[in-house]
Amino acid sequence: QVQVVESGGGLVQAGGSLRLSCAASGSILSFNVMGWYRQAPGKQRELVADITSGGIRNYADSVKGRFTISRDNAKNTVYLQMNSLKPEDTAVYYCNARVRFASLYEYWGQGTQVTVSS
């Protein structure tokens, strides 16, 4: 069993910052990729950023230059530093952890709400 737990969401004014954290624990010792997705009301879930165990980062165009993803492999923890937040960043943010053995396995957190007021 794997548990993925996010923390750090909240309400912030436009231009402000938030830091999300996500810890994955359980029967898998290491994940190939960890990342963040978000889903706004009425929209599909979309990738925000992800990072491989080797440190290769991938960002959505909408957050490049404002968000920074990092991870601590020893703790199976991933972070998302969000700066210069905009109202359009408002969404539920989900942590995702993926590992490939013979097949791809992925795990999701329960989500954390981020609300940016104008």
C-alpha positions in Angstrom: 0.0 0.0 0.0 1.1 3.5 -0.8 -0.1 6.7 0.9 0.3 10.1 -0.7 -0.4 13.1 1.5 -0.4 16.8 0.4 -0.2 19.8 2.6 0.3 23.6 2.3 -2.7 24.8 0.4 -4.7 27.8 1.4 -6.0 31.3 0.5 -3.6 33.9 -0.8 -3.9 37.2 -2.6 -2.7 37.7 -6.1 1.0 38.1 -6.3 1.5 36.1 -3.1 3.3 32.8 -2.5 2.5 29.3 -1.3 4.5 26.2 -0.8 3.0 22.8 -1.3 4.5 19.6 0.2 3.7 16.0 -0.6 5.0 12.9 1.1 4.6 9.4 -0.3 5.0 6.4 2.0 4.4 2.7 2.1 5.6 -0.3 0.2 7.5 1.5 -2.6 10.9 2.9 -1.6 11.5 5.1 -4.6 9.4 6.7 -7.3 10.6 7.4 -10.8 8.6 10.6 -11.1 6.8 12.8 -8.6 4.7 15.8 -9.6 1.8 18.1 -9.2 -1.4 18.3 -11.2 -4.3 20.7 -10.7 -8.0 20.8 -11.5 -10.1 23.9 -11.6 -13.9 23.8 -11.5 -15.3 22.7 -14.8 -11.9 21.9 -16.2 -9.8 18.8 -16.8 -7.0 17.9 -14.5 -3.7 19.2 -15.9 0.0 18.8 -15.2 1.6 21.6 -13.3 5.1 20.3 -12.9 6.9 17.0 -12.4 10.4 15.9 -11.5 12.3 12.7 -12.0 14.4 11.0 -9.4 17.4 12.3 -11.3 16.2 15.9 -11.0 14.9 16.5 -14.5 12.0 19.0 -14.2 9.1 19.6 -16.5 6.7 22.6 -16.2 3.5 23.6 -17.8 4.0 26.8 -19.8 1.5 28.7 -17.7 3.7 28.3 -14.5 7.2 28.6 -16.0 9.2 31.2 -14.2 6.8 31.4 -11.3 6.7 27.8 -9.8 9.6 25.7 -8.8 9.4 21.9 -8.1 11.9 20.1 -6.0 12.1 16.8 -4.3 13.9 14.9 -1.5 14.5 11.4 -2.7 15.5 10.1 0.7 12.1 11.2 2.1 10.0 10.5 -1.1 8.8 14.1 -0.7 8.1 16.6 -3.4 7.6 20.3 -3.0 6.0 23.0 -5.2 7.0 26.6 -4.5 4.5 28.9 -6.1 5.3 32.6 -6.5 3.5 35.4 -8.2 0.3 33.6 -7.9 -2.6 34.6 -10.1 -6.4 34.1 -9.7 -6.2 31.6 -12.6 -4.0 29.4 -10.4 -7.0 28.7 -8.2 -7.6 24.9 -8.3 -7.3 21.7 -6.3 -3.7 20.6 -6.5 -3.0 16.9 -6.5 0.3 15.1 -5.9 1.2 12.2 -8.1 3.8 9.6 -7.7 4.8 7.1 -10.4 7.0 4.1 -10.5 7.6 1.6 -13.3 8.2 -2.0 -12.7 6.9 -4.4 -15.4 3.9 -1.9 -15.6 3.4 1.7 -14.6 1.9 2.3 -11.2 0.8 5.7 -10.1 -0.6 7.0 -6.9 -2.6 10.2 -6.1 -3.1 12.3 -3.1 -6.4 13.5 -1.9 -5.8 17.1 -3.1 -5.3 20.4 -1.5 -7.2 23.6 -2.3 -5.3 26.7 -3.5 -7.4 29.8 -3.8 -5.9 33.0 -5.2 -8.0 36.2 -4.7 -7.8 39.2 -6.9 
